[in-house]
Amino acid sequence: MKKMFIFSILVFVIATLTPILAGAADIVELEFWLRDTRPSNVEAMQKIVANFEQANPGIKVNVMLTPWDSVEQKTMTAIAAGTLPDLSQLNQTGAADYGAKGVLLNLEDKFQTWDRKSEVAQISLSQAQYNGQYYAVPWFAGSNVMFYNKDLFVKAGIVDDKGEAKPPVTWDEFLEYAKKLTLDTDGDGSVDQWGFVVRGNVSLTIPVREFMLAAGDGDWIDTSAGNKVIIDSPENLKGLQFYLDLYREHKVVPPDTPSVDYVAEEQYFLSGKVAMMFNGPWNLGNMYESKINWGVALEPKSERHAAHIGGCPVGIFATTKHPEEAWKFATYLVSDEAQQIWAIEYGCGLPITKKAQEEAKADPVLKVFVESLQFAERDGVTPPPQVPQWVTIERSIAPSIFQAGLLGELSAEDVLKQLEAEITALMNK
């Protein structure tokens, strides 16, 4: 009798555990590399993953933090070792870079039947393509706007009819205001407040291209004409000369501009020593925590509204053993729920779906960012071109040439000629 009782218990335990163990064995685990590792970004992703896993109990997403300054090398090492994750946040030209390397899944067939495609901004869809094919899923966008110090504007008398700070609308106004806001505030004979701050060091390509796009109405590479290099043009010369003259002639930027990087740029503005700065939504957390009385406005307008347009898609690596589950998670990031969490609730980037963009406009700050993105798309402004050579152009070719121009070692004309020659040689390899 006792043996029969023990046997019955064993049968019950086995019968109970079998479906549990079977269920555990059926769970698919995905590894996702996240580049944006600020605490707010991580918290937002944790919330998104929790919601996704609750709706998809058969999938577990393991988020690995891979900071921007090391992720490219980490990815190349993983390619060589065959240890790539299932999917990863990519940089703004990652679809082209890794698509050309043959390590991303071609998602063209998936996109043909994806019911959310029509809800996504075209400018973000373009960042998920390489050679006319989809190699990534768009996730979030970025667009620069003008941050301005309201108190410094009012103190300088740059106000509207209501006596409130009046940001510039045109590039002529921008330069006029920058000059008025560059001052020796303590009367010691040295300027200690500047109208504007701009990077002159790390990632120099972004601000210089921004001035070429916005102040000159130019661009660098025409992808519609077989990736023709078009940097040596009157439009780009106008924008580049404007950028260089802020430092070399007008002196409305800090004297150490050639060494100013991301951190220094933001710190200058947060210190109250600079009146204007172009930047993206990724620094809003620091802005909200600051004591500066700041506002945001669209960057000055020439023939069109233009600004630096960026963003990040998500790539699914070809080595994944779970392509369907990876696709499900990547496209969940574009759901209205996930877009609301990432872009609106936590401010980790700009939303890319129509519904989320309209919701974001309820916030007066996010409204300006979204309008910057939408106006750029309307006026034909493009993100950095989806060519695999862009990372080399941005990091290896352009910075030293721009630095030479900033320091007066090259004229603006010679900067463009040298850039055109070196970029053309790279593109023709």
C-alpha positions as CSV (number, residue, x, y, z in Angstrom):
1,M,0.0,0.0,0.0
2,K,2.8,2.4,1.0
3,K,4.7,1.6,-2.3
4,M,1.5,2.2,-4.3
5,F,1.1,5.6,-2.5
6,I,4.7,6.6,-3.3
7,F,4.3,5.5,-6.9
8,S,1.1,7.5,-7.2
9,I,2.9,10.6,-5.9
10,L,5.7,10.1,-8.4
11,V,3.2,9.7,-11.3
12,F,1.5,13.0,-10.1
13,V,4.8,14.9,-9.9
14,I,6.0,13.7,-13.3
15,A,2.6,14.5,-14.8
16,T,2.7,18.0,-13.3
17,L,6.3,18.8,-14.2
18,T,6.2,17.5,-17.8
19,P,4.2,20.3,-19.3
20,I,6.2,22.9,-17.3
21,L,9.5,21.4,-18.5
22,A,8.2,21.1,-22.0
23,G,7.0,24.7,-21.9
24,A,10.5,25.8,-20.7
25,A,12.1,23.9,-23.5
26,D,9.8,25.7,-26.0
27,I,10.8,29.2,-24.9
28,V,12.9,30.9,-27.6
29,E,15.6,33.2,-26.2
30,L,16.7,36.2,-28.3
31,E,19.8,38.3,-27.7
32,F,19.4,42.0,-28.5
33,W,22.3,44.5,-28.4
34,L,21.3,47.9,-27.2
35,R,23.7,50.8,-28.0
36,D,21.8,53.5,-26.1
37,T,22.9,52.7,-22.5
38,R,21.8,55.8,-20.6
39,P,19.8,54.9,-17.5
40,S,16.6,56.2,-19.0
41,N,17.1,54.3,-22.2
42,V,17.7,51.1,-20.3
43,E,14.7,51.6,-18.2
44,A,12.5,52.2,-21.2
45,M,13.8,49.1,-22.9
46,Q,13.1,47.0,-19.8
47,K,9.5,48.2,-19.8
48,I,9.2,47.5,-23.6
49,V,10.7,44.0,-23.2
50,A,8.4,43.2,-20.3
51,N,5.3,44.2,-22.3
52,F,6.5,42.2,-25.3
53,E,7.2,39.0,-23.2
54,Q,3.9,39.3,-21.6
55,A,2.2,39.4,-25.0
56,N,4.5,36.7,-26.3
57,P,5.1,34.2,-23.5
58,G,7.1,31.8,-25.7
59,I,9.8,34.4,-26.3
60,K,12.4,35.8,-23.9
61,V,14.5,38.8,-24.9
62,N,17.9,39.2,-23.3
63,V,19.1,42.8,-23.7
64,M,22.9,43.2,-23.8
65,L,24.3,46.7,-23.3
66,T,26.8,47.5,-26.0
67,P,27.9,51.2,-25.7
68,W,28.4,53.3,-28.8
69,D,32.1,53.7,-28.3
70,S,32.8,50.0,-28.5
71,V,29.9,48.3,-30.3
72,E,31.4,48.5,-33.8
73,Q,34.5,46.7,-32.8
74,K,32.5,44.3,-30.7
75,T,30.3,43.6,-33.8
76,M,33.3,43.0,-36.1
77,T,34.8,40.6,-33.5
78,A,31.5,38.7,-33.3
79,I,31.3,38.5,-37.1
80,A,34.8,36.9,-37.2
81,A,34.0,34.6,-34.3
82,G,30.5,33.6,-35.5
83,T,29.0,34.9,-32.2
84,L,26.6,37.6,-33.4
85,P,23.4,38.2,-31.5
86,D,20.0,37.6,-33.0
87,L,19.4,41.3,-33.5
88,S,21.0,44.6,-32.7
89,Q,20.4,48.4,-32.7
90,L,22.3,49.8,-35.7
91,N,23.7,53.2,-36.4
92,Q,22.1,55.5,-38.9
93,T,23.8,53.9,-41.9
94,G,24.1,50.4,-40.4
95,A,21.7,48.8,-42.9
96,A,24.1,49.7,-45.7
97,D,27.3,49.0,-43.7
98,Y,26.3,45.5,-42.5
99,G,24.1,44.8,-45.4
100,A,27.1,45.1,-47.7
101,K,29.0,42.8,-45.4
102,G,26.4,40.1,-46.0
103,V,25.7,39.6,-42.3
104,L,22.1,40.9,-42.1
105,L,19.0,39.1,-43.1
106,N,17.4,40.5,-46.3
107,L,13.9,41.5,-45.1
108,E,12.4,42.6,-48.5
109,D,9.8,39.7,-48.5
110,K,8.8,40.6,-44.9
111,F,8.3,44.2,-45.8
112,Q,6.0,43.3,-48.7
113,T,3.4,42.0,-46.3
114,W,4.1,44.0,-43.2
115,D,0.9,45.8,-42.3
116,R,2.7,48.6,-40.3
117,K,4.8,49.8,-43.2
118,S,2.4,52.5,-44.3
119,E,2.3,53.9,-40.8
120,V,6.1,54.6,-40.8
121,A,7.7,57.9,-41.9
122,Q,9.4,57.5,-45.3
123,I,12.5,59.1,-44.1
124,S,12.9,56.3,-41.5
125,L,12.1,53.6,-43.9
126,S,14.9,54.9,-46.1
127,Q,17.4,54.3,-43.3
128,A,16.5,50.6,-43.2
129,Q,17.4,50.0,-46.9
130,Y,20.5,49.2,-48.8
131,N,20.5,49.0,-52.6
132,G,16.7,49.3,-52.7
133,Q,16.2,46.3,-50.4
134,Y,15.3,46.2,-46.7
135,Y,18.0,45.0,-44.4
136,A,16.7,46.4,-41.2
137,V,13.5,47.5,-39.4
138,P,13.2,51.2,-38.7
139,W,12.9,52.0,-34.9
140,F,13.2,55.6,-34.0
141,A,14.4,58.9,-35.5
142,G,16.5,61.9,-34.5
143,S,16.4,65.5,-35.7
144,N,18.3,68.5,-34.5
145,V,16.6,71.7,-33.4
146,M,17.9,75.0,-31.9
147,F,18.2,75.2,-28.1
148,Y,18.3,78.8,-27.0
149,N,18.8,80.5,-23.6
150,K,15.7,82.6,-23.0
151,D,17.3,84.7,-20.3
152,L,20.3,85.7,-22.4
153,F,18.0,86.6,-25.3
154,V,15.8,88.8,-23.1
155,K,18.8,90.5,-21.5
156,A,20.2,91.3,-25.0
157,G,16.8,92.8,-26.0
158,I,16.1,90.1,-28.6
159,V,12.4,89.8,-27.9
160,D,9.0,89.7,-29.6
161,D,6.1,92.1,-29.0
162,K,5.3,90.3,-25.7
163,G,8.8,90.8,-24.4
164,E,9.6,87.1,-24.7
165,A,12.8,85.7,-26.2
166,K,12.6,85.6,-30.0
167,P,14.7,82.8,-31.7
168,P,16.0,83.5,-35.2
169,V,14.1,82.3,-38.2
170,T,16.5,83.0,-41.0
171,W,20.3,82.6,-41.2
172,D,20.8,86.3,-41.5
173,E,18.9,86.7,-38.2
174,F,20.9,83.9,-36.7
175,L,24.2,85.6,-37.4
176,E,22.9,89.0,-36.3
177,Y,21.7,87.5,-32.9
178,A,24.9,85.5,-32.4
179,K,26.9,88.7,-32.7
180,K,24.6,90.6,-30.2
181,L,24.9,87.7,-27.8
182,T,28.8,87.5,-27.9
183,L,29.8,89.7,-25.0
184,D,32.3,90.7,-22.4
185,T,29.9,90.5,-19.5
186,D,32.3,91.4,-16.7
187,G,34.1,94.2,-18.4
188,D,37.6,92.7,-18.1
189,G,38.4,93.1,-21.8
190,S,37.8,89.4,-22.7
191,V,34.7,87.8,-24.2
192,D,33.1,85.4,-21.8
193,Q,29.7,84.8,-23.4
194,W,29.2,83.5,-27.0
195,G,26.2,83.5,-29.3
196,F,26.6,79.9,-30.4
197,V,28.5,76.7,-29.8
198,V,29.3,74.0,-32.3
199,R,31.5,71.0,-32.4
200,G,34.9,71.3,-34.1
201,N,36.3,68.0,-33.0
202,V,34.7,64.6,-32.6
203,S,32.0,63.6,-35.1
204,L,32.7,66.8,-37.0
205,T,31.0,65.5,-40.1
206,I,27.5,65.9,-38.5
207,P,27.6,69.7,-37.8
208,V,29.4,70.6,-41.0
209,R,27.0,68.6,-43.2
210,E,24.2,70.2,-41.2
211,F,25.3,73.6,-42.2
212,M,25.7,72.5,-45.8
213,L,22.2,71.1,-45.8
214,A,20.5,74.0,-43.9
215,A,22.5,77.1,-44.6
216,G,23.5,76.1,-48.2
217,D,20.8,73.7,-49.4
218,G,23.5,71.3,-50.5
219,D,24.3,67.6,-50.0
220,W,27.2,65.2,-50.4
221,I,26.2,62.1,-52.3
222,D,23.4,61.7,-54.8
223,T,22.1,58.1,-54.3
224,S,19.6,58.6,-57.1
225,A,22.4,59.1,-59.6
226,G,24.5,56.0,-58.8
227,N,26.0,57.4,-55.6
228,K,27.6,60.3,-57.4
229,V,29.7,62.5,-55.2
230,I,28.4,66.1,-55.4
231,I,30.1,67.8,-52.4
232,D,32.1,70.3,-54.5
233,S,29.2,72.6,-55.3
234,P,28.2,76.2,-54.8
235,E,25.5,75.2,-52.3
236,N,27.9,73.3,-50.1
237,L,30.5,76.1,-50.4
238,K,27.9,78.5,-49.0
239,G,27.1,76.3,-46.1
240,L,30.7,75.4,-45.3
241,Q,31.9,79.0,-45.5
242,F,29.1,80.0,-43.1
243,Y,30.2,77.4,-40.6
244,L,33.9,78.3,-40.9
245,D,33.3,82.0,-40.6
246,L,31.5,81.6,-37.3
247,Y,34.9,80.7,-35.8
248,R,37.4,82.3,-38.1
249,E,35.8,85.7,-38.9
250,H,32.8,86.5,-36.7
251,K,34.2,84.8,-33.6
252,V,30.7,84.2,-32.2
253,V,31.7,80.7,-30.9
254,P,34.2,79.8,-28.1
255,P,37.9,80.2,-28.9
256,D,38.5,76.5,-28.3
257,T,35.9,75.4,-30.9
258,P,38.5,73.2,-32.8
259,S,38.6,70.9,-29.6
260,V,34.9,71.1,-28.7
261,D,33.3,67.6,-28.7
262,Y,29.8,66.4,-27.8
263,V,30.3,66.8,-24.1
264,A,31.9,70.2,-24.2
265,E,29.3,71.5,-26.6
266,E,26.5,70.6,-24.2
267,Q,28.4,71.8,-21.1
268,Y,29.0,75.2,-22.7
269,F,25.3,75.7,-23.1
270,L,24.4,74.3,-19.7
271,S,26.9,76.6,-18.1
272,G,24.9,79.6,-19.4
273,K,28.0,80.9,-21.3
274,V,26.4,80.2,-24.7
275,A,23.1,81.4,-26.1
276,M,22.4,78.9,-28.9
277,M,23.1,75.3,-29.7
278,F,21.9,72.8,-32.3
279,N,21.2,69.4,-30.7
280,G,18.9,66.4,-30.7
281,P,16.3,64.9,-28.4
282,W,18.9,62.6,-26.8
283,N,20.1,65.3,-24.5
284,L,16.6,66.4,-23.2
285,G,17.2,64.6,-19.9
286,N,20.2,66.8,-19.1
287,M,18.3,69.9,-20.3
288,Y,15.3,69.2,-18.0
289,E,17.6,68.7,-15.0
290,S,19.5,71.9,-15.7
291,K,18.8,75.4,-14.2
292,I,18.9,77.0,-17.6
293,N,15.7,78.8,-18.8
294,W,15.8,77.3,-22.2
295,G,13.5,76.9,-25.2
296,V,13.6,75.1,-28.5
297,A,12.9,76.3,-32.1
298,L,13.4,75.0,-35.6
299,E,16.8,75.7,-37.0
300,P,17.0,78.8,-39.3
301,K,15.5,78.4,-42.7
302,S,17.0,79.1,-46.1
303,E,15.2,77.7,-49.2
304,R,14.0,74.8,-47.2
305,H,13.7,73.6,-43.6
306,A,16.8,71.4,-43.0
307,A,18.6,69.9,-40.1
308,H,20.6,66.9,-39.3
309,I,18.3,63.8,-39.6
310,G,19.4,60.6,-37.9
311,G,17.9,57.6,-36.2
312,C,18.5,54.0,-35.6
313,P,17.0,50.9,-37.2
314,V,17.2,47.3,-35.9
315,G,19.1,44.7,-37.8
316,I,18.4,40.9,-37.7
317,F,21.6,39.0,-38.2
318,A,21.7,36.2,-40.8
319,T,23.1,33.8,-38.3
320,T,20.0,33.9,-36.0
321,K,18.3,30.6,-35.4
322,H,15.1,32.4,-34.7
323,P,14.3,34.7,-37.6
324,E,10.5,34.7,-37.1
325,E,10.8,35.6,-33.4
326,A,13.5,38.2,-34.1
327,W,11.2,39.8,-36.7
328,K,8.3,39.8,-34.2
329,F,10.4,41.7,-31.6
330,A,11.9,44.1,-34.1
331,T,8.5,45.0,-35.5
332,Y,7.1,45.3,-32.0
333,L,9.5,48.2,-31.4
334,V,7.5,50.0,-34.1
335,S,4.1,49.3,-32.4
336,D,2.3,52.4,-31.0
337,E,2.7,51.0,-27.5
338,A,6.5,50.7,-27.8
339,Q,6.9,54.0,-29.7
340,Q,5.0,55.7,-26.9
341,I,7.2,54.3,-24.2
342,W,10.6,54.8,-25.9
343,A,10.0,58.2,-27.6
344,I,7.3,60.0,-25.6
345,E,7.4,58.6,-22.1
346,Y,11.1,58.4,-21.8
347,G,12.3,60.7,-24.6
348,C,14.9,58.3,-26.0
349,G,14.4,59.4,-29.6
350,L,11.7,60.6,-31.9
351,P,8.7,58.5,-32.9
352,I,8.4,57.3,-36.5
353,T,4.8,56.2,-36.7
354,K,2.0,58.7,-37.7
355,K,0.0,58.1,-34.6
356,A,2.9,58.4,-32.2
357,Q,4.2,61.6,-33.9
358,E,0.8,63.2,-33.5
359,E,0.7,62.2,-29.8
360,A,4.2,63.6,-29.3
361,K,3.1,67.0,-30.6
362,A,1.0,67.4,-27.4
363,D,4.3,68.1,-25.7
364,P,5.5,71.6,-26.7
365,V,9.2,70.5,-26.8
366,L,8.7,67.3,-28.7
367,K,6.4,69.1,-31.1
368,V,9.4,71.2,-32.4
369,F,11.5,68.0,-32.9
370,V,8.7,66.2,-34.7
371,E,8.0,69.2,-36.9
372,S,11.8,69.4,-37.7
373,L,11.7,65.8,-38.9
374,Q,8.5,66.2,-40.8
375,F,9.5,69.5,-42.5
376,A,12.8,67.9,-43.5
377,E,11.0,65.0,-45.1
378,R,8.6,67.3,-46.8
379,D,11.4,69.5,-48.3
380,G,13.5,66.5,-49.5
381,V,16.2,66.7,-46.9
382,T,17.8,63.3,-46.5
383,P,19.7,61.5,-43.6
384,P,23.3,60.5,-44.3
385,P,23.2,58.3,-47.4
386,Q,22.8,54.6,-47.1
387,V,26.2,53.7,-48.6
388,P,28.6,51.2,-46.8
389,Q,31.5,53.7,-47.2
390,W,29.7,56.3,-45.0
391,V,31.4,55.3,-41.7
392,T,34.8,55.6,-43.4
393,I,33.9,59.0,-44.8
394,E,32.5,60.2,-41.5
395,R,35.3,59.0,-39.2
396,S,38.4,58.7,-41.3
397,I,38.3,61.1,-44.3
398,A,36.2,64.2,-43.4
399,P,37.3,65.1,-39.9
400,S,40.9,66.0,-40.5
401,I,40.0,68.0,-43.7
402,F,37.3,69.9,-41.9
403,Q,39.8,70.6,-39.0
404,A,42.3,72.0,-41.5
405,G,39.6,74.3,-42.8
406,L,38.6,75.4,-39.3
407,L,42.2,76.2,-38.4
408,G,42.7,78.2,-41.6
409,E,45.1,75.7,-43.2
410,L,42.7,75.2,-46.1
411,S,40.2,77.5,-47.7
412,A,36.6,76.4,-47.9
413,E,37.1,75.8,-51.7
414,D,40.1,73.6,-51.1
415,V,38.2,71.7,-48.3
416,L,35.5,70.8,-50.8
417,K,37.9,69.9,-53.6
418,Q,40.0,67.6,-51.3
419,L,36.8,66.0,-49.9
420,E,35.4,65.4,-53.3
421,A,38.6,63.8,-54.6
422,E,39.0,61.5,-51.6
423,I,35.4,60.5,-51.3
424,T,35.2,59.8,-55.0
425,A,38.3,57.6,-54.8
426,L,36.7,55.7,-51.9
427,M,33.4,55.2,-53.7
428,N,35.2,53.9,-56.8
429,K,37.1,51.2,-55.0
